[in-house]
């Protein structure tokens, strides 16, 4: 996912508790270590890790969040409902970021059948 976003000129700061860098870009260890100017976060984690990261992001004041399709944790919806954040869940970010290949087909099918979310 990071490679995809970088190829589309998104500014990306990877967060990883153990790695120093991903694809040549320095990582921060946790959400609290992100610079204050970070206002959006894309979460693509196993379900059992998502809610902890979501809590950290909300505590830091990040209010634009994308939780990648199939990453919702057991408390995700409750956390979203109790916040004022704008959170997208249940969607594949690839469909919304100039998709290519399979993701382009997926985007078109979703638009055709009315499942494509428009902000």
LINTA-V942377 format. One record per run of one state. SS is the DSSP state (~ for helix, > for strand, _ for the rest). FROM is the first residue (numbers start at 1). TO is the last residue. If there is no record, write none. Layout:
BEGIN
ss=SS from=FROM to=TO
ss=SS from=FROM to=TO
END
This chain:
BEGIN
ss=_ from=1 to=1
ss=~ from=2 to=7
ss=_ from=8 to=14
ss=> from=15 to=15
ss=_ from=16 to=20
ss=> from=21 to=22
ss=_ from=23 to=24
ss=> from=25 to=26
ss=_ from=27 to=27
ss=> from=28 to=28
ss=_ from=29 to=30
ss=~ from=31 to=33
ss=_ from=34 to=39
ss=> from=40 to=43
ss=_ from=44 to=46
ss=~ from=47 to=60
ss=_ from=61 to=63
ss=> from=64 to=68
ss=_ from=69 to=75
ss=~ from=76 to=81
ss=_ from=82 to=85
ss=> from=86 to=91
ss=_ from=92 to=92
ss=~ from=93 to=96
ss=_ from=97 to=100
ss=~ from=101 to=112
ss=_ from=113 to=119
END
